[in-house]
Amino acid sequence: MGFREDGQATLEWVARYLEDRRELPVLARVAPGEIRAQLPRKAPDQGEPFSAVLADLDAILLPGITHWNHPRFFAYFGITASEPGILAELLIAALNQNAMLWRTSPAATELEQVALAWLADLLGLPASWMGHIEDGASTSTLAALATARHVAPEGRSVVYCSEHAHSSVDKACRLLGLELRKVPSDDEFRMRADGLDLSDAVALVATVGTTSTTSVDPVPALADLCRAADVWLHIDASYAGSAFVCEEHRWALAGCERADSLVVNPHKWMFTPIDCSALFTSRPDDLRDAFSLVPEYLRTSDEDVINLMDYGPALGRRFRALKLWAVLRVFGREGLQHTIREHVRMAEEFERWVELSDEWELVAPRPFSVVCFRRVGSDELNEQLLERVNAAGRVYMSHTKLHDRYVLRLAVGNADTTDADVRLAWDELNVYAEELEAG
Ligand code: PLP
C-alpha cells in the first residue's frame, strides 16, 4: 500500500477513534509489563507494511492507553487534542522543521512570534512581551528561573513559591542549584504575602491556578515585594492562563503585567495537542543573555533576525507554532471563550450538586473548572471510592491532599465534554459511595 492509502486508513482510524472514544474505558486496564510482553523483543529484519502498525495499535496498544482525549477524563487537568491541532501535527511531521535558526525555518520562526502575539492579545497580556514555545511548563519555568539566576545580584540563591506551587518549581531549583523556600498559604490556598522578606531572593514564583485547587496567589502584592527587592517575578499560569480569554476571568490577571515572565500552556486548556507551552517575558534580552551560545557551525550572516535557539534550553525546535496557530484560527476568540465558559459552567453545576447534598462536602473554592470535594466520611472511604470509580472505567478522576485530608478532584477541560458526561461522573460517584457504605 502506498502513502495515500495508508494515510487514508490512518485518518479514518483517527476519525473513528474520535467518534467512538466515549465507549472506551478512560483509564487503561492493563497490568505493568502486559503491553511489553505482547511486543517482539527486536525490530523486524524486513520492513513491514504500515497496516501492521495500525493492526497492533488496535490489538495491543489501545488497551494500554489512558484516554487523555476522552470527554470523561476529569483527572489532573482535562485537556484536548482538538481536530485542527491533530491535523496540524500531521503537517508538522511532514514538514519536519527544525527552527533553531531563522534561516533553518523562517516560517516556523516568524509564525511562532505571530501565534504568540495573537495568544498574548487574546489573553490580555502586554503586547510588548516576547513569547517562546517550550515543550511544557516544567521547561518554561526552568528557563525563567535560569534567567533569573543569571541576572540576580551577587550572593543570592533562594527561590520563593507557595506550598501549593507545582513540583516543576522544585525540580527547576534542584537542577539550577537554587534553594527553594515554600511560603505558607491562607485558608483559600493562596500564598501569604505578609512578612515575606525577599532580600536573599533570586526569584519568586506566583501561581495563578494551582495544581490542587486552582487557587490564585495575590500577584499585585507579590509584584510590589519583588519590585522593592529587585527580584524576578515568574508567574505559573500553566492551566488558568487560558481563562484570561474571557473577561470575567481577567480578575486573575491583576498584577501579571508586572511579571518578568509568565507561562501558560495551550496544551492544558487551549485545545492544542501536547506539547505546547508558551513562555512570555518582558525581558527577552535577559533570556537571550542567559541562553545564547553560538558555535561556529551555527553562525550565519543573517541580520535583524530572531534565532529561537538563543532564547531557551533546546537547540532543535519543532514547528509547534503551526498547531497553536491552527487551533486559534479554527476556534477563534469566540470559540475559545465559549468552550472555556462551558467548562466553568459545568464545573459550577457539579459544585452545586455537591453543595446541596448532605453526603458530600466542598473543600476548596472553585475559581475555574476544577471542583475539590469529598464524601463525608474517612480518608479511606474516599480513597476506595476513587479506586472503584476509576476501575469502572466510565470516568477518570484524580485526588490531592488538603490540610492532610484526602480530596477528590473533578477537572473539566475536554472540549467535547457535555452535561451528560459530568452527570455520569456524579452518578458514578453516588452509586459507588453507597455501595461502599453498604459494605
Ligand atoms: N504548573 C502547574 C500549575 C501545573 O499544574 C503543571 C502540571 O499540571 C505544571 C506546571 C507542569 O506542566 P508540564 O507538564 O507542562 O511541565
Residues whose N, C-alpha, C, O or C-beta is under 5 A from the ligand:
A	BS01	PLP	G136 A137 S138 T139 H166 S168 G209 T210 T211 D236 S238
